[in-house]
Amino acid sequence: MKTIRYRYNAYLLSAKHKVEDVKEDIKSAYKTNDFGWAFGAGYITRLGIGINARYNLGLGNINDASSATVHNSVFQAGLLFLLGGR
């Protein structure tokens, strides 16, 4: 089992909202940069097959349209296969 912790910096490329057939570009409502911490763990077998899980916690307020505070929060899970072995 291996645990990981790291900082991240992210850049917003696009933000769109769709209700039924109406699409709206809402990129101007959000800040273009975000930063935060990521925490996770993973396990790789001797065969080079593994699993991992990670939680990304945004520390910056990404809301640029009102006084409300909005943060990113992401949970990720994955399966992996190492090419070339360990």
N, C-alpha and C positions, 0 to 999 in steps of 0.2 A: 504494500500500500504506500502510495506516495501522495503527500499533500502539497498543494500549491497555493501561493499567495502572491499577488502582484498588483501593481497599479495599472490603470489603463487611461488612455485619452482617446476620445472618439470624435468624429466629425460627421455632422448631419449632411447627407447627400440629397435626400428628398423626404417629403412628408405629404401624404395624400389621404383624403377622407372620401369614402364612397357610401352613399345611401341610395339603395336601389340602383337607378341608372344615372344618378347625378354624382360626378366626380369633382372634388375641390382640392386645390393645392393649398395646404395649410403650413407650408414651411416657414412662412414669416411669423407664425405664432410661437416658434421654438428657437432657442439659441443654437448656434451652429456647433458649439463645442460642448463636450461633456467629459467629466473625469470621475474616477471612482476606484473602488477596490474589487478584486475578484478573489474568491476563496473556493477551493475545490479539492477533490481527491480522485485518485485513479488507481487501478490495479491492472497489471499486465502479466499473463501467464507465461510459462516457459516456451510456449508455442508462438508467442508474439501477438496473442489475441487479448484484448483488454476492454475495460469499461471505464468511464469517467463521469463525474458530475461536478458542476461548477455553479456558483451563485455570483452574479455581478451586481454590485450595489453602487448606484450612481450617487455621488456626493454633491454635485452641483445642481442648482435649480435650473431646469431647462426651459421653463415657461418664460416666454418673452412678450406675452400678450396681456397678462393681468397680474395682480398681486398674489395670486395663488401659487403655492410652492408645488412643483412637480419634479419627481426624481425618476430615473430609470431603475428598474428592478427586473433582473432576468435570471431564470433558472435554466441550465443546460444539462443535457445528458447525452452521452455518446458511446458508441461501440467503435473499436479501432483494431487495426491489423498492421503490425510493423512489417514493412517490406525489407527483406534482407536479414531478418531475425534480430535478435538482441545483440 
